[in-house]
Amino acid sequence: MSSFSIALSGLSASSDALNIISNDLANLNTVGFKDQEASFSDLFYQNLGTNGSGDPIEEGLGTQIGAVSTNFAVGGTVQQTGVPSNVAITGNGFFITQNANGNLSYTRAGNFGVNTQGELVTDSGATVLGYPAENGVVNTGGGLGGLYVGSNLVSPPNATTTMQMQTNLDANSGTGGTFSTPMTVYDSLGNSHVLSVNYTQTGTGAWSYQVTVPAADTGGTGNPTVVASGTMTFDGNGNLTSPTGSIAISVPNLADGAKTMNISWNLTSASGTPLITQLASASATSAVGENGYANGTLQSYLVGPDGTIEGTFSNGQTQALGQIALANFANDQGLESSGNNSYTPTLASGAAVVGVPNAGGLGTLTGGALEMSNVDISTEFTNLIVIQRGFEANARMITTLDSIESTTTNLQAEPGN
């Protein structure tokens, strides 16, 4: 009887649907997991002929799983972890990863770590791809590559080229009155040096200045080395009238072998306000600033919404380390699950379209967080009840058919026939 095969097809399809629900529930806490749903379709029909109107008389032959769709449209809950290498996607897109054999795969799971080389990797060791930065500049027009966030990254030093100080010289100091302000600057190797700016009042509204460095800094001994000197004059309002603009300071022959330091001492602010004044109050320097810094090592990093990885170094500098790339597909339902939270493209999905987050229809990223599974337990339990009822109905159909066949087999001819 074909009825058995029909009921068996229902059992088989229901069993497959139960497996899908079971898998969804098993991955309730899997990072980046997307739930699946089975769709049933009927099997071929047997044509028994036509009726008086010429309409076909057909008999169904069962059911099967027609499609299994993955719910990429609904994102999972974004859960903060505080781990800087963890990244969550909100919206469209997949992280791009590459294994040791050079094969690419795509994932929504952002539970990344850092390997011994300082490279951002998945929990299976695959490299997370993006656009590396060079000297703090990300080139999104270049090829994809690994992203490095290890503590071995170094921010190179920057020699001081400008300096300024907000200083008041006491107008009541009297001739011979002195005041000194130290200023830390950096050479081309990242070593620090202390410049001392020494002021001496030479008359009413007149001061001399000397800028010195320790003799040892220039390979000498004894008294500090004078690297700049001159005079300053002030008007009746205490404003500096001479010199104007800036003072050039040159520190050659550094003992550590660094290049000559050429520093411009700015005497006015960016808005043109004099920074050196002579007023009837105690001599004091309220603020100093310069643009140099020593070399530094990476202390921390964070991932921005556009995927840019911003590193903070021990010298106080911040710079881009790279930018995480995302990929999208014309038909994400065509992706093939390859396990371990990863997908591989097929002819049905089309080739990956690669870009940066928050552009071209791609989603945004949240650093220090993970996108959790989008499985809804109440929906899954509802589906479970529906599929279970279908399974029970098909099982009851087989029991009924078995009873009918047993009755037919046990039929005996009436006596006397």
N, C-alpha and C positions, 0 to 999 in steps of 0.2 A: 504494500500500500504506500502510495506517495505521500500520504498524510504524515507518516512517520518522519520522512525527510524534511517536510515542512516544519514540523514541530522541533526537530533537531536543529534546523537552521536558526530557529528562534532562540533555542537554548545556547547555541554557539555564539550568536550575536550578543545576547544578553550577558553571557560570560565574559566576552571581550569588553563590553561596556563596563561591567563590574571591575575588571582589571584596571581600566582607565581611571575610574573613580578611586579605586584603592591606591593607585600610584599618586593621584593628586593629594589624597589624604596623607600618604607616607611622606610627601614632600612639603607638608604644611610649613615646616620651618627651614626649608632649603632656600638659601640666599638667591634671589633673582629668578626663582622658579615661576613658570607660567602654566596655569592650569589648562587642561585639555577637556574636550567634550566630544563624545561620539555621536554621529548622526547615522540613523538607519536608512537603508534603501531596500526596496523590494527586488526579488529575483525575477528571472525571466518568466513570462506567462505562457501557459499551454493553451493553444488556440483550439477550441472545441467546435468551431464552425461559426455560423452567423444566424441571426434571427430573421424574422420576416421583414424587418426594415433594412436588412443588410448590415446591421451592427455586429461587430465581432463578439463572440462568446468566449471569454478567456477565464482561465483558472490560474490563480497565483501559485507560485512554487516555493514561497518562503521569503526570508529576509537575510540581510547581511549588513555589516558595518560599511556604510558608503563613504564616510569621511571622518577624520579625526582632526578637529580644528584646535589650534593653540590660541589662547586668549592673550595676544600681545597688546591689545588696546587698553587694557586696564593695568595700571601700575600697582606694584606692591607698596606697602607702607614703608616710608623712609625712616629708618631707625638710627639715631645717633650712636656712634661707638667711641668717638674720641680718638680712634686710631687714624693717623694722617694718611696712611696708605689705602684705607677703605674709601670707596667712591660709589655713590648711588646715582643712577640715571632717573630723571623725571621727564617723561615724554618719550619720543621716538629715538631709536638708535641702539646699537650694540657696540660693546668694546671689541677691539680687534686684538687678537693674540696670535702668537707664532710659537710653535713648539721647536724642539731641537732639530727636527728634520726640515724645518723651513715651511711647514704646512700652516696655513692660516685657518683660524676658527673664530667664531663670534659668540659673545656671551653677554648676559645682563648681570651676571654676578660680579660685583666689584670688591669682593673680599680679597684684595691684593696684599702682597707682602713685599719685602725687599730681600734679594739674595745677597750672597757674600760679596758680589761685585758692585752692590749698591743699585742694582737694576730693579725696576718695578715689575713684579711677576705675579701670576695667578698662584693659587694654592697647589696646582699641579706642576708648577715650575715653568709654564709658558710665559714668554715675554709679552708684556703689554705694550702695544705700539702707539706711537704718536709722533709729534714733530719735535725733535730735540732742539734745544737752544744753544747758541754759540755766543759767548760773552754777553749773556742775558737777553739775546734777541732770538725770537722764534721765527723760523722761516717756514710758513705753511705751504709755500710753493715747492719745497723740497720733498724728498722721499720720506716714507715712514721709517722710523727706527725705534730702538729701545729708549726708555726714559730713565735717567739716573737721579736718584734722590739719596744716595748714601752719604754718610758723614765724612767720607774722604773727599768730597767736593770742596774746592777752595775758591774763595773770592780773592782775586789778585789785588795787590796794594795800589794805591793811587797817591802820587806825590802831591804835596800841597803846592798850589799855584796862587791861591788868594787867601788872604786873612783879613780880619777886621776885629776891632775891639771898641766897646762903648766905655770911654774913659773920661772922667772929670779930673782936672788938675786944679788944686786949691789955689785960688788967686791970692790968698793971704799967706802962702808959704814963705814969701820973702826970698830975696836973692840967695841962692845956694840951697834952697829947699829941693828935696829930691822925692822921687816916687818911682817904683818899679813894678812892672807887670810881666809875669811869665806867660808864654804861649807855646803849647805843644804842637809841633808840625811833623810831617812825615816825608821821608825821602823816597826815591824811586824803588828801593828795596823793601819798603814798608817799615823801616826802623824809625823810631820817634826821636825827635830832638827838641830841646827846650830853648826857644828864643826868649831872651830877656830884653824887654823894652824899658830903658832907663831914662827918666826925665829929670832935668835939672833946671830950676828957674834961674834965668840970667838977668832978669829985669822985669819991669812992669809990662805985662802982656807978652813976655818973651820967655821961651824955654828952649833948651837944647835937648836933643834925644840921641841915644845910642842903642843900636840893636846888637846884641852879642849872643854867641853860642859858647858852650864850654870848650876850652882849648882842646880837650881830648877828642871832641867830635871831628876836628879837622887835623888830627894827628899831632897836635902840639901839647905843650905843658904850660903850667903857669896861669897867667891871667886869661880871662875869656877872650875869644876872638871877636873883634868888631866887624860886623857884616853890613852895617848901614849906619849913617849918622847925619845930623843936620840940625836945623833950627825951626822952631814953630813960633808964629805970632798970632795974637788974638785981638779982636776988636773990643770996644767998650762994652759990648753985650756978652762977651765971653765966647764968641764964635771964632773958630779957626779961620784965619784969612790966608795963611801961607804955611806950608805948601797946600796945594789944592789937588783934588783927584786922588792920587795914590803915591806911595813911595816904593821904589824898587829895592828889593832885598835879594842879594846873591850870596849863596853859601857854597863855595867851591871846595875841592880837595877833601871831600868827606873821607874819614878814616875807614868806613866800611866799604868803600869802593862804589858807592852810589853816584848817580849823575849829579851834577851841580844843581842845587835847589834855586830856582828863580821864582821868587814870591812877590806878588803885588799886594802891598799893604793898603787896603782901601780906607780912605779917610772920611768918606761919606757913605750913607746908606743907598739902597737902590732908588729911593725917592729923592735923593740929593741932600738929605739932612746930615749936617756935620756929626761925626761920631766922637770927635775929640773936642772937649769944651774946657774953658777956664772960668769957673764960678767960685763964689765964696762959700765953699763947702769942702769937706774933707776929700782929699784925693782918693779916688776909688775907681776900680774897673767893675762895671756891673754885668758885662756880657762879653764873651769872646766867641769867635767862630773861624773856621777854616775848612777847606774842601778836601783835605787829604785824609787818608786812613791806612791802617796796616792791613796785611793780608788776614783773611779770616776763614774759618772752617764752617761748614753747614751745621746749624744748630737745630733748625726746624723747617718745616714746609707745610703748605696747605694748597688744596686744589680749589680753584675758583669755579664759578658757574659756567664759564666758557672753556673749562678744562685746563687753563693755564696753571702750572705748578709754580708757586712763588716760594723761593727759598729765603730764609733769614740766616745771616752769617754772624759769626762771633765778633766781627768788626762793625756790627750795626748796619751793614748793607743788606738790601734785599734785591733779588734779581730773579728773572724767570729761568726755570730749569728746563722747561719744555711745555708741551701742550698735548693733552690726551686727545686722540682722534676717535670719532664715532663712525659707524657705517650704517647704512639703511638699505633696504631692498624693495624692489617694485612689488614683490609679492612675498611678504614674510611668512605666509602660510606654506610656501614652497620650501622653506628651510628644513633640513633634516637634522634631528637631534642626534648628537654623537656621544651623549653621556657627559658626565662631569660638568653639567651646566652649560655645555657648549653646543653650537649649531654649525653646520656646514652648508654652503649654498648648493643649489641644484639648478638644473635648467629651468625648473618651474619658478624658482625664486628670482632668477636673474642675477647678474653680477652685483657685487657690493658697490654702493655709491659712498665714497669716503669724504668726510668733511670735519669741521670743528663744531663742538657743541654750541647750542644757542644760535645756530645759523642754518639756513637751507632746510628748514623743517625738522632739524635734529633737536633733541631735548637738551636740558641743562643738567649740570652735574652738581652734586653736593659732596664736599670733602668731609672726611671723618664720619661717614655714615654709610649705611647699606640699604639697598632696596630688598625688602623681604619678599616672600612668596605672595602671589595674589590669590591664592586658594581661599575661597570663602567656605568655611566649614558648614554653615547652615544650608547653603546651596548644594553642597556635595551630599549632605545627608538627605535632602529632599530628592535629589536625583537617584540616590541609592535606593530609596523606598520605591520609586517609580520603576526602576530597572528590576528590583527584586520581585515586584508584583508580576512583571512581564515574564521573568524566569519561572516563577511559580505557575503561571498560567500555561506556559509551554510544557512544563513538567506534568501538569494535570492532563494536558491534551494527550501526552504519550501514554499516561496511565489509562485514560479512557480508551484510546485506540487499542492498547494491549488487551483490555477487557473485551472489546468488541471482537478482536481477532480470536481470543480464546473461546468466546461463545460460538463463533462461526465454526471453529475447528471441532468443537464438541457436539455440533448438531448431528442427530442420528435420524435415520429414516423412520417414518411411522410404521408400526407393525402392519403387515398385510399389504404394504405397497410394493 
